[in-house]
């Protein structure tokens, strides 16, 4: 975000992004149940993206693009040992799969891919949630 937010607005935005993350996880499951695997992988990525953005917001770190979010996550959390390498890798994998399935021709995600990535996305979200809580004045009910 380019504009500066007061703490109350920042906390509300963080809570909103967290809510969007969990909603996107539910959407991913529904899409997969309907056989829409490309869309399900898209929703898994966005679930993780929303949590990553919430973490960056909580720490007053700005990123203007999806690549910027990935870079800032690596620079401020993975490289400092705050975020596991496995979490960073799943975010990168979902970033690439989402981009490829959205923009490349003849790319098809399937049930096997979804079944592999869904629990990893959940683990990423839970790890980010812990990081947000550890540096948080947002109330427990908001997370």
DSSP file (Angstrom, degrees, kcal/mol; ACC not computed):
  #  RESIDUE AA STRUCTURE BP1 BP2  ACC     N-H-->O    O-->H-N    N-H-->O    O-->H-N    TCO  KAPPA ALPHA  PHI   PSI    X-CA   Y-CA   Z-CA
    1    1 A X              0   0    0      0, 0.0     4,-0.1     0, 0.0    63,-0.0   0.000 360.0 360.0 360.0 135.8    0.0    0.0    0.0
    2    2 A X        +     0   0    0      2,-0.1     2,-0.1    62,-0.1    60,-0.0   0.877 360.0  72.9 -81.3 -38.9    1.3    3.4   -0.9
    3    3 A X  S    S-     0   0    0      1,-0.1     2,-0.4     0, 0.0     0, 0.0  -0.429  87.9-111.7 -79.0 154.0   -0.6    5.4    1.6
    4    4 A X        -     0   0    0     -2,-0.1     2,-0.4     1,-0.0    -1,-0.1  -0.673  31.2-152.4 -85.3 135.5    0.2    5.4    5.3
    5    5 A X        -     0   0    0     -2,-0.4     2,-0.1    -4,-0.1    -1,-0.0  -0.828  13.3-122.7-108.1 145.1   -2.3    3.7    7.6
    6    6 A X     >  -     0   0    0     -2,-0.4     4,-2.6     1,-0.1     5,-0.2  -0.387  39.3-100.4 -74.3 167.4   -3.0    4.4   11.2
    7    7 A X  H  > S+     0   0    0      1,-0.2     4,-2.8     2,-0.2     5,-0.2   0.877 121.6  52.0 -61.5 -40.4   -2.6    1.4   13.5
    8    8 A X  H  > S+     0   0    0      2,-0.2     4,-2.2     1,-0.2    -1,-0.2   0.932 112.6  45.2 -62.3 -45.2   -6.4    0.8   13.8
    9    9 A X  H  > S+     0   0    0      2,-0.2     4,-2.3     1,-0.2    -2,-0.2   0.894 112.8  51.6 -64.4 -39.9   -6.7    0.8   10.0
   10   10 A X  H  X S+     0   0    0     -4,-2.6     4,-2.6     2,-0.2    -2,-0.2   0.929 110.0  48.9 -62.7 -45.5   -3.7   -1.4    9.6
   11   11 A X  H  X S+     0   0    0     -4,-2.8     4,-2.5     1,-0.2    -2,-0.2   0.891 111.4  49.8 -62.6 -39.6   -5.1   -3.9   12.2
   12   12 A X  H  X S+     0   0    0     -4,-2.2     4,-2.2     2,-0.2    -1,-0.2   0.899 111.7  48.4 -65.1 -40.5   -8.4   -4.0   10.3
   13   13 A X  H  X S+     0   0    0     -4,-2.3     4,-2.6     2,-0.2    -2,-0.2   0.892 110.6  51.0 -67.5 -39.4   -6.7   -4.6    7.0
   14   14 A X  H  X S+     0   0    0     -4,-2.6     4,-2.3     2,-0.2    -2,-0.2   0.944 111.2  48.0 -61.2 -48.0   -4.6   -7.4    8.5
   15   15 A X  H  X S+     0   0    0     -4,-2.5     4,-2.4     1,-0.2    -2,-0.2   0.891 111.6  51.2 -60.3 -39.6   -7.7   -9.1    9.9
   16   16 A X  H  X S+     0   0    0     -4,-2.2     4,-2.5     2,-0.2    -1,-0.2   0.917 109.4  49.2 -63.7 -44.4   -9.4   -8.7    6.5
   17   17 A X  H  X S+     0   0    0     -4,-2.6     4,-2.0     2,-0.2    -2,-0.2   0.889 111.0  50.3 -64.0 -38.4   -6.4  -10.3    4.7
   18   18 A X  H  X S+     0   0    0     -4,-2.3     4,-2.1     2,-0.2     5,-0.2   0.926 110.3  49.9 -64.4 -44.4   -6.4  -13.2    7.2
   19   19 A X  H  X S+     0   0    0     -4,-2.4     4,-2.3     1,-0.2    -2,-0.2   0.910 110.1  50.7 -59.1 -43.4  -10.2  -13.7    6.7
   20   20 A X  H  X S+     0   0    0     -4,-2.5     4,-2.6     1,-0.2    -1,-0.2   0.871 106.6  56.0 -62.7 -37.2   -9.6  -13.7    2.9
   21   21 A X  H  X S+     0   0    0     -4,-2.0     4,-1.7     2,-0.2    -2,-0.2   0.948 110.6  42.4 -61.1 -49.0   -6.9  -16.3    3.3
   22   22 A X  H  X S+     0   0    0     -4,-2.1     4,-1.7     1,-0.2    -1,-0.2   0.868 114.0  52.2 -68.8 -35.1   -9.2  -18.7    5.1
   23   23 A X  H  X S+     0   0    0     -4,-2.3     4,-2.3    -5,-0.2    -1,-0.2   0.898 107.9  51.8 -64.0 -40.2  -12.0  -18.0    2.7
   24   24 A X  H  X S+     0   0    0     -4,-2.6     4,-2.3     2,-0.2    -2,-0.2   0.840 105.4  55.7 -66.9 -33.1   -9.7  -18.7   -0.3
   25   25 A X  H  X S+     0   0    0     -4,-1.7     4,-1.9     2,-0.2    -1,-0.2   0.926 109.0  47.0 -62.2 -44.1   -8.7  -22.0    1.3
   26   26 A X  H  X S+     0   0    0     -4,-1.7     4,-2.2     1,-0.2    -2,-0.2   0.910 110.9  51.9 -63.2 -42.0  -12.4  -23.0    1.4
   27   27 A X  H  X S+     0   0    0     -4,-2.3     4,-2.8     1,-0.2    -1,-0.2   0.897 106.1  55.2 -60.6 -40.6  -12.9  -21.8   -2.2
   28   28 A X  H  X S+     0   0    0     -4,-2.3     4,-2.3     1,-0.2    -1,-0.2   0.918 108.1  48.2 -59.3 -44.3   -9.9  -24.0   -3.2
   29   29 A X  H  X S+     0   0    0     -4,-1.9     4,-2.4     2,-0.2    -1,-0.2   0.919 112.3  48.5 -63.8 -43.7  -11.5  -27.1   -1.7
   30   30 A X  H  X S+     0   0    0     -4,-2.2     4,-1.5     1,-0.2    -2,-0.2   0.904 110.9  50.7 -63.1 -41.8  -14.9  -26.3   -3.4
   31   31 A X  H  <>S+     0   0    0     -4,-2.8     5,-2.8     1,-0.2     4,-0.2   0.911 111.1  48.3 -62.8 -42.2  -13.2  -25.8   -6.8
   32   32 A X  H ><5S+     0   0    0     -4,-2.3     3,-1.6     1,-0.2    -2,-0.2   0.902 107.1  55.5 -65.8 -40.8  -11.3  -29.1   -6.5
   33   33 A X  H 3<5S+     0   0    0     -4,-2.4    -1,-0.2     1,-0.3    -2,-0.2   0.834 109.0  49.2 -61.0 -30.8  -14.5  -30.9   -5.5
   34   34 A X  T 3<5S-     0   0    0     -4,-1.5    -1,-0.3    -5,-0.2    -2,-0.2   0.447 121.2-109.4 -86.4  -0.6  -16.0  -29.6   -8.7
   35   35 A X  T < 5S+     0   0    0     -3,-1.6     2,-1.3    -4,-0.2    -3,-0.2   0.594  78.2 132.2  84.4  11.0  -13.0  -30.7  -10.8
   36   36 A X     >< +     0   0    0     -5,-2.8     4,-2.0    -6,-0.2    -1,-0.2  -0.629  22.0 161.5 -95.1  76.6  -11.8  -27.2  -11.4
   37   37 A X  H  >  +     0   0    0     -2,-1.3     4,-2.3    72,-0.3     5,-0.2   0.856  67.8  53.9 -74.0 -36.8   -8.2  -27.8  -10.5
   38   38 A X  H  > S+     0   0    0     71,-0.3     4,-2.1    -3,-0.2    -1,-0.2   0.945 113.2  45.5 -60.3 -44.6   -6.6  -24.8  -12.2
   39   39 A X  H  > S+     0   0    0      1,-0.2     4,-2.2     2,-0.2    -2,-0.2   0.867 110.1  54.8 -65.4 -35.9   -9.0  -22.6  -10.2
   40   40 A X  H  X S+     0   0    0     -4,-2.0     4,-2.0     2,-0.2    -1,-0.2   0.893 108.4  47.6 -66.1 -38.6   -8.3  -24.6   -7.0
   41   41 A X  H  X S+     0   0    0     -4,-2.3     4,-2.5     2,-0.2    -1,-0.2   0.887 109.4  54.8 -68.4 -38.4   -4.5  -24.0   -7.3
   42   42 A X  H  X S+     0   0    0     -4,-2.1     4,-2.4    -5,-0.2    -2,-0.2   0.934 109.5  47.0 -56.4 -47.1   -5.2  -20.3   -8.0
   43   43 A X  H  X S+     0   0    0     -4,-2.2     4,-2.3     2,-0.2    -2,-0.2   0.849 109.1  54.0 -68.1 -34.3   -7.2  -20.1   -4.8
   44   44 A X  H  X S+     0   0    0     -4,-2.0     4,-2.0     2,-0.2    -1,-0.2   0.937 109.7  48.3 -62.5 -45.0   -4.5  -21.9   -2.8
   45   45 A X  H  X S+     0   0    0     -4,-2.5     4,-3.1     1,-0.2    -2,-0.2   0.952 112.0  48.3 -59.1 -48.9   -2.0  -19.4   -4.0
   46   46 A X  H  X S+     0   0    0     -4,-2.4     4,-2.8     1,-0.2     5,-0.2   0.852 106.3  57.3 -64.9 -33.1   -4.2  -16.5   -3.1
   47   47 A X  H  X S+     0   0    0     -4,-2.3     4,-1.5     2,-0.2    -1,-0.2   0.942 113.6  39.9 -58.9 -45.8   -4.9  -18.0    0.4
   48   48 A X  H  X S+     0   0    0     -4,-2.0     4,-2.6     2,-0.2    -2,-0.2   0.888 113.5  54.8 -70.0 -40.0   -1.1  -17.9    1.0
   49   49 A X  H  X S+     0   0    0     -4,-3.1     4,-2.7     1,-0.2     5,-0.2   0.927 106.4  50.8 -59.2 -46.6   -0.7  -14.6   -0.7
   50   50 A X  H  X S+     0   0    0     -4,-2.8     4,-2.1     1,-0.2    -1,-0.2   0.891 112.0  47.4 -61.7 -38.8   -3.3  -12.9    1.5
   51   51 A X  H  X S+     0   0    0     -4,-1.5     4,-2.3    -5,-0.2    -1,-0.2   0.912 111.1  51.1 -68.1 -40.7   -1.5  -14.3    4.6
   52   52 A X  H  X S+     0   0    0     -4,-2.6     4,-2.4     1,-0.2    -2,-0.2   0.918 110.3  49.3 -61.9 -42.6    1.9  -13.2    3.4
   53   53 A X  H  X S+     0   0    0     -4,-2.7     4,-2.9     2,-0.2    -1,-0.2   0.900 108.5  53.7 -63.0 -40.6    0.5   -9.7    2.8
   54   54 A X  H  X S+     0   0    0     -4,-2.1     4,-2.5    -5,-0.2    -1,-0.2   0.916 109.4  48.7 -59.7 -42.7   -1.0   -9.7    6.3
   55   55 A X  H  X S+     0   0    0     -4,-2.3     4,-1.3     2,-0.2    -2,-0.2   0.921 111.9  48.0 -63.7 -44.3    2.5  -10.5    7.7
   56   56 A X  H  <>S+     0   0    0     -4,-2.4     5,-2.9     1,-0.2     3,-0.4   0.928 112.1  49.7 -62.7 -44.0    4.1   -7.8    5.7
   57   57 A X  H ><5S+     0   0    0     -4,-2.9     3,-1.9     1,-0.2    -2,-0.2   0.919 106.9  55.2 -59.0 -44.0    1.5   -5.3    6.8
   58   58 A X  H 3<5S+     0   0    0     -4,-2.5    -1,-0.2     1,-0.3    -2,-0.2   0.821 113.4  42.3 -59.0 -30.6    2.0   -6.3   10.4
   59   59 A X  T 3<5S-     0   0    0     -4,-1.3    -1,-0.3    -3,-0.4    -2,-0.2   0.179 114.7-114.2-104.2  16.0    5.7   -5.5   10.0
   60   60 A X  T < 5 +     0   0    0     -3,-1.9     2,-0.5     1,-0.2    -3,-0.2   0.852  65.7 147.6  55.3  39.8    5.2   -2.3    8.0
   61   61 A X      < -     0   0    0     -5,-2.9     2,-0.4    -8,-0.1    -1,-0.2  -0.919  35.6-147.8-108.2 129.2    6.8   -3.8    5.0
   62   62 A X        +     0   0    0     -2,-0.5     2,-0.3    -3,-0.1   -60,-0.0  -0.768  20.6 170.8-102.2 140.2    5.6   -2.6    1.6
   63   63 A X        -     0   0    0     -2,-0.4     6,-0.1     1,-0.1    -2,-0.0  -0.976  15.5-167.7-144.5 134.8    5.3   -4.6   -1.6
   64   64 A X  S    S+     0   0    0     -2,-0.3     2,-0.3   -63,-0.0    -1,-0.1   0.616  70.4  34.7 -97.9 -15.1    3.6   -3.4   -4.8
   65   65 A X  S  > S-     0   0    0      1,-0.1     4,-2.0     0, 0.0     5,-0.1  -0.837  83.4-106.3-135.3 168.7    3.5   -6.7   -6.8
   66   66 A X  H  > S+     0   0    0     -2,-0.3     4,-2.1     2,-0.2     5,-0.2   0.915 124.0  49.8 -62.3 -42.9    3.1  -10.4   -6.3
   67   67 A X  H  > S+     0   0    0      1,-0.2     4,-2.6     2,-0.2    -1,-0.2   0.885 108.0  54.9 -62.1 -37.4    6.8  -10.8   -7.0
   68   68 A X  H  > S+     0   0    0      2,-0.2     4,-2.9     1,-0.2     5,-0.2   0.885 105.8  51.0 -63.4 -39.2    7.5   -8.1   -4.5
   69   69 A X  H  X S+     0   0    0     -4,-2.0     4,-2.4     2,-0.2    -2,-0.2   0.936 111.7  47.8 -62.4 -46.0    5.5   -9.9   -1.8
   70   70 A X  H  X S+     0   0    0     -4,-2.1     4,-2.0     1,-0.2    -2,-0.2   0.911 114.1  47.0 -60.8 -43.4    7.6  -13.1   -2.5
   71   71 A X  H  X S+     0   0    0     -4,-2.6     4,-2.9     2,-0.2    -2,-0.2   0.929 113.0  47.4 -64.6 -46.8   10.8  -11.1   -2.5
   72   72 A X  H  X S+     0   0    0     -4,-2.9     4,-2.7     1,-0.2     5,-0.3   0.869 109.8  53.8 -65.3 -36.6   10.0   -9.3    0.8
   73   73 A X  H  X>S+     0   0    0     -4,-2.4     5,-1.9    -5,-0.2     4,-1.7   0.933 113.7  42.7 -61.7 -46.0    8.9  -12.5    2.4
   74   74 A X  I  <>S+     0   0    0     -4,-2.0     5,-3.0     3,-0.2     6,-0.3   0.924 117.3  46.0 -64.9 -45.1   12.3  -14.0    1.6
   75   75 A X  I  <5S+     0   0    0     -4,-2.9    -2,-0.2     1,-0.2    -1,-0.2   0.896 123.8  29.7 -67.4 -42.7   14.3  -11.0    2.5
   76   76 A X  I  <5S+     0   0    0     -4,-2.7    -1,-0.2    -5,-0.2    -2,-0.2   0.651 135.8  15.5 -97.1 -16.0   12.7  -10.2    5.8
   77   77 A X  I  <>S+     0   0    0     -4,-1.7     5,-2.3    -5,-0.3     6,-1.6   0.731 123.0  42.3-126.0 -52.1   11.6  -13.6    7.1
   78   78 A X  I > <S+     0   0    0     -5,-1.9     3,-1.7     4,-0.2    -4,-0.2   0.950 115.8  48.5 -68.1 -47.7   13.1  -16.6    5.3
   79   79 A X  T 3 <S+     0   0    0     -5,-3.0    -1,-0.2     1,-0.3    -4,-0.1   0.746 112.6  50.4 -66.0 -21.6   16.7  -15.2    5.1
   80   80 A X  T 3 5S-     0   0    0     -6,-0.3    -1,-0.3     3,-0.0    -2,-0.2   0.342 116.5-112.8 -97.3   5.8   16.5  -14.3    8.8
   81   81 A X  T < 5S+     0   0    0     -3,-1.7    -3,-0.2     2,-0.2    -2,-0.1   0.596  88.7 113.0  77.4  10.7   15.3  -17.8    9.9
   82   82 A X  S   <S+     0   0    0     -5,-2.3     2,-0.4     1,-0.2    -4,-0.2   0.807  77.0  42.7 -83.3 -30.7   11.8  -16.5   10.9
   83   83 A X  S    S-     0   0    0     -6,-1.6    -2,-0.2   -10,-0.1    -1,-0.2  -0.961  95.5-112.8-117.5 132.4   10.0  -18.4    8.1
   84   84 A X     >  -     0   0    0     -2,-0.4     4,-2.1     1,-0.1     5,-0.2  -0.214  16.9-124.6 -63.9 152.3   11.0  -22.0    7.3
   85   85 A X  H  > S+     0   0    0      1,-0.2     4,-2.6     2,-0.2     5,-0.2   0.872 113.0  57.0 -62.6 -37.3   12.6  -22.7    4.0
   86   86 A X  H  > S+     0   0    0      2,-0.2     4,-2.0     1,-0.2    -1,-0.2   0.887 106.8  48.5 -64.4 -37.1    9.9  -25.3    3.3
   87   87 A X  H  > S+     0   0    0      2,-0.2     4,-2.1     1,-0.2    -1,-0.2   0.919 111.6  49.6 -66.3 -43.1    7.2  -22.6    3.8
   88   88 A X  H  X S+     0   0    0     -4,-2.1     4,-2.1     1,-0.2    -2,-0.2   0.898 110.2  51.4 -61.6 -40.4    9.1  -20.3    1.4
   89   89 A X  H  X S+     0   0    0     -4,-2.6     4,-2.8     1,-0.2    -1,-0.2   0.888 107.8  51.0 -66.1 -39.3    9.3  -23.0   -1.1
   90   90 A X  H  X S+     0   0    0     -4,-2.0     4,-2.8     2,-0.2     5,-0.2   0.902 109.5  50.9 -66.9 -38.1    5.6  -23.8   -1.1
   91   91 A X  H  X S+     0   0    0     -4,-2.1     4,-2.5     2,-0.2    -2,-0.2   0.930 112.5  46.6 -62.9 -43.0    4.8  -20.1   -1.6
   92   92 A X  H  X S+     0   0    0     -4,-2.1     4,-2.5     2,-0.2    -2,-0.2   0.915 112.2  50.5 -63.5 -43.5    7.2  -20.1   -4.6
   93   93 A X  H  X S+     0   0    0     -4,-2.8     4,-2.9     2,-0.2     5,-0.2   0.936 113.1  45.0 -60.4 -47.5    5.7  -23.3   -6.0
   94   94 A X  H  X S+     0   0    0     -4,-2.8     4,-2.8     2,-0.2     5,-0.3   0.888 110.9  54.9 -65.1 -38.5    2.1  -21.9   -5.7
   95   95 A X  H  X S+     0   0    0     -4,-2.5     4,-2.1    -5,-0.2    -2,-0.2   0.939 113.6  41.4 -56.3 -49.0    3.2  -18.6   -7.2
   96   96 A X  H  X S+     0   0    0     -4,-2.5     4,-2.7     2,-0.2    -2,-0.2   0.908 115.7  48.6 -68.9 -43.6    4.7  -20.4  -10.2
   97   97 A X  H  X S+     0   0    0     -4,-2.9     4,-2.9     2,-0.2     5,-0.2   0.916 113.0  48.2 -64.1 -43.1    1.8  -22.9  -10.6
   98   98 A X  H  X S+     0   0    0     -4,-2.8     4,-2.0    -5,-0.2     5,-0.2   0.934 113.7  46.7 -62.6 -46.4   -0.8  -20.1  -10.3
   99   99 A X  H  X S+     0   0    0     -4,-2.1     4,-2.3    -5,-0.3     5,-0.4   0.935 115.4  45.6 -61.8 -46.8    1.0  -18.0  -12.9
  100  100 A X  H  X S+     0   0    0     -4,-2.7     4,-2.3     1,-0.2    -2,-0.2   0.921 114.2  46.9 -64.4 -45.4    1.5  -20.9  -15.3
  101  101 A X  H  < S+     0   0    0     -4,-2.9    -1,-0.2    -5,-0.2    -2,-0.2   0.808 117.4  44.4 -70.1 -27.2   -2.1  -22.2  -15.0
  102  102 A X  H  < S+     0   0    0     -4,-2.0    -1,-0.2    -5,-0.2    -2,-0.2   0.832 129.4  19.7 -81.6 -34.0   -3.5  -18.7  -15.4
  103  103 A X  H  < S+     0   0    0     -4,-2.3     2,-0.3    -5,-0.2    -3,-0.2   0.675 103.2  80.1-117.0 -21.0   -1.4  -17.5  -18.3
  104  104 A X  S >< S-     0   0    0     -4,-2.3     3,-0.6    -5,-0.4     2,-0.2  -0.648  76.3-115.2 -93.0 148.9    0.2  -20.4  -20.1
  105  105 A X  T 3  S+     0   0    0     -2,-0.3     3,-0.1     1,-0.2    -2,-0.1  -0.522  90.1  11.1 -79.3 147.3   -1.7  -22.4  -22.7
  106  106 A X  T 3  S+     0   0    0      1,-0.2     2,-0.6    -2,-0.2    -1,-0.2   0.815  82.7 144.1  58.3  37.9   -2.4  -26.1  -22.2
  107  107 A X    <   -     0   0    0     -3,-0.6     2,-0.5    -6,-0.2    -1,-0.2  -0.938  25.5-175.6-106.4 123.3   -1.5  -26.2  -18.5
  108  108 A X        -     0   0    0     -2,-0.6     2,-0.2    -3,-0.1    -7,-0.0  -0.971  13.1-158.8-126.2 122.4   -3.7  -28.5  -16.5
  109  109 A X        -     0   0    0     -2,-0.5   -71,-0.3    -8,-0.1   -72,-0.3  -0.596  20.4-162.6 -87.3 158.9   -3.6  -29.0  -12.8
  110  110 A X     >  -     0   0    0     -2,-0.2     4,-2.4   -73,-0.2     5,-0.2  -0.809  35.4 -90.9-138.6 178.1   -5.1  -32.2  -11.4
  111  111 A X  H  > S+     0   0    0     -2,-0.3     4,-3.2     1,-0.2     5,-0.2   0.885 122.0  55.2 -58.3 -42.0   -6.4  -33.9   -8.3
  112  112 A X  H  > S+     0   0    0      2,-0.2     4,-1.7     1,-0.2    -1,-0.2   0.917 109.2  46.9 -60.3 -43.8   -3.0  -35.3   -7.5
  113  113 A X  H  > S+     0   0    0      2,-0.2     4,-2.6     1,-0.2     5,-0.2   0.930 113.7  48.2 -63.7 -45.0   -1.4  -31.8   -7.6
  114  114 A X  H  X S+     0   0    0     -4,-2.4     4,-2.9     1,-0.2     5,-0.2   0.938 109.8  52.0 -60.1 -47.1   -4.2  -30.4   -5.5
  115  115 A X  H  X S+     0   0    0     -4,-3.2     4,-0.6     1,-0.2    -1,-0.2   0.823 113.8  44.9 -61.2 -31.5   -4.0  -33.2   -2.9
  116  116 A X  H  X S+     0   0    0     -4,-1.7     4,-0.6    -5,-0.2    -1,-0.2   0.894 119.3  39.6 -76.3 -41.6   -0.2  -32.6   -2.6
  117  117 A X  H  X S+     0   0    0     -4,-2.6     4,-2.6     1,-0.2     5,-0.2   0.784  99.9  71.1 -85.0 -28.0   -0.4  -28.8   -2.4
  118  118 A X  H  X S+     0   0    0     -4,-2.9     4,-2.4     1,-0.2     5,-0.2   0.941 101.4  42.9 -58.7 -51.5   -3.5  -28.3   -0.2
  119  119 A X  H  X S+     0   0    0     -4,-0.6     4,-2.1     1,-0.2    -1,-0.2   0.841 114.1  53.1 -65.6 -28.6   -1.9  -29.5    3.1
  120  120 A X  H  X S+     0   0    0     -4,-0.6     4,-2.3     2,-0.2    -1,-0.2   0.888 108.3  49.5 -70.3 -38.5    1.2  -27.5    2.3
  121  121 A X  H  X S+     0   0    0     -4,-2.6     4,-2.5     2,-0.2    -2,-0.2   0.915 110.4  51.0 -64.7 -42.3   -0.8  -24.4    1.8
  122  122 A X  H  X S+     0   0    0     -4,-2.4     4,-2.3    -5,-0.2    -2,-0.2   0.918 110.4  49.2 -59.3 -43.4   -2.5  -25.0    5.1
  123  123 A X  H  X S+     0   0    0     -4,-2.1     4,-2.3     2,-0.2    -2,-0.2   0.896 109.7  51.7 -64.2 -40.5    0.8  -25.4    6.8
  124  124 A X  H  X S+     0   0    0     -4,-2.3     4,-2.5     2,-0.2     5,-0.2   0.938 110.2  48.9 -58.9 -47.8    2.1  -22.2    5.2
  125  125 A X  H  X S+     0   0    0     -4,-2.5     4,-2.5     1,-0.2    -2,-0.2   0.901 111.5  48.6 -61.7 -42.5   -0.9  -20.3    6.5
  126  126 A X  H  X S+     0   0    0     -4,-2.3     4,-1.9     2,-0.2    -1,-0.2   0.883 110.9  50.6 -67.1 -37.4   -0.5  -21.7   10.0
  127  127 A X  H  X S+     0   0    0     -4,-2.3     4,-1.7     2,-0.2    -2,-0.2   0.918 112.5  46.3 -65.9 -42.3    3.2  -20.8   10.1
  128  128 A X  H  X S+     0   0    0     -4,-2.5     4,-2.6     2,-0.2    -2,-0.2   0.900 108.2  57.1 -65.3 -40.6    2.5  -17.2    8.9
  129  129 A X  H  X S+     0   0    0     -4,-2.5     4,-2.5     1,-0.2    -1,-0.2   0.904 106.2  50.0 -56.7 -42.9   -0.4  -17.0   11.5
  130  130 A X  H  X S+     0   0    0     -4,-1.9     4,-2.2     2,-0.2    -1,-0.2   0.894 109.8  50.6 -63.8 -40.1    2.2  -17.8   14.2
  131  131 A X  H  X S+     0   0    0     -4,-1.7     4,-0.8     2,-0.2    -2,-0.2   0.901 110.6  49.1 -64.5 -40.2    4.5  -15.1   12.9
  132  132 A X  H >< S+     0   0    0     -4,-2.6     3,-0.8     1,-0.2     6,-0.2   0.927 112.0  48.6 -64.3 -44.1    1.7  -12.6   12.9
  133  133 A X  H >< S+     0   0    0     -4,-2.5     3,-1.4     1,-0.2    -2,-0.2   0.874 105.4  58.7 -62.4 -37.6    0.7  -13.5   16.5
  134  134 A X  H 3< S+     0   0    0     -4,-2.2    -1,-0.2     1,-0.3    -2,-0.2   0.710 118.1  30.3 -69.9 -18.6    4.3  -13.3   17.7
  135  135 A X  T << S+     0   0    0     -4,-0.8     2,-0.3    -3,-0.8    -1,-0.3  -0.082 104.1 128.0-123.0  34.1    4.6   -9.6   16.6
  136  136 A X    <   +     0   0    0     -3,-1.4    -3,-0.1     1,-0.1    -4,-0.0  -0.721  41.4 167.3-113.0 140.7    1.0   -8.8   17.1
  137  137 A X        +     0   0    0     -2,-0.3     2,-0.2     2,-0.1    -1,-0.1   0.276  62.8 109.9-110.3   0.5   -1.3   -6.3   18.8
  138  138 A X  S    S-     0   0    0     -6,-0.2    -2,-0.1     1,-0.1     5,-0.1  -0.567  81.6-106.2 -70.0 136.9   -4.2   -7.7   16.7
  139  139 A X    >>  -     0   0    0     -2,-0.2     3,-1.3     1,-0.1     4,-0.7  -0.239  21.2-114.0 -68.0 154.9   -6.4   -9.6   19.1
  140  140 A X  G >4 S+     0   0    0      1,-0.3     3,-1.1     2,-0.2    -1,-0.1   0.853 115.8  58.5 -55.2 -39.0   -6.5  -13.4   19.1
  141  141 A X  G 34 S+     0   0    0      1,-0.3    -1,-0.3     2,-0.2    -2,-0.0   0.775  99.9  58.5 -66.0 -24.5  -10.1  -13.4   17.8
  142  142 A X  G <4        0   0    0     -3,-1.3    -1,-0.3     1,-0.2    -2,-0.2   0.705 360.0 360.0 -75.8 -19.7   -9.0  -11.4   14.7
  143  143 A X    <<        0   0    0     -3,-1.1    -1,-0.2    -4,-0.7    -2,-0.2   0.416 360.0 360.0-102.6 360.0   -6.5  -14.1   13.7
